[in-house]
């Protein structure tokens, strides 16, 4: 016959066994939950990475669209005519000399207003001023501007520089300062620091 002490030992042993099994099952469930949580976090990280990549691609697309709008504006008839008039008509009249060009502009704008001189001078300077602001605000890529506009920016800055520096005495030091900054960046990229101005931002 089974005595009370044996029954007590069996009950205790069974309780310990059940507790051990319960403990092992809880550990396995806890490990499984941790694995599921890690997989969920990995999935969340991958989702965030994909969202960031999508945002970056969207930003690059928007920048390219904005840049192409600027390029279309520059290559469109109005600004192209302004550039052509400056480069191939007005500047050759001044022997492509920046000082002489400055005097010619002063004579044809300040002394005797001539819209055929004012419009190309003004339009091109403001266009490059606007492009510079967009570059500085990281709305368009400097490399794209460099590849398509650098020679025109540097050429026009070098021609207009004496006139702009003269006008700053009356109109303030910020007059076309963004255009100057952009020209300096293009000059530095071309590796010609001698032509760069002393203007810094």
Buried (B, 14 or more C-beta within 10 A) or exposed (E): EEEEEEEEEEEEEEEEEEEEEEEEEEEEEEEEEEEEEEEEEEEEEEEEEEEEEEEEEEEEEEBEEBBEEBBEBBEEEEBEEBBEBBBEEBBEEBEBEBEBBBBBBBEBBEEEEEEEBBBBBBBBBEBBBBBBBBBBEEEBBBEBBBEBBBEBBBBBBBBBBBBBBBBBEEEEEEBBBBBBBBBBBBBEBBEEEEBBBEEEE
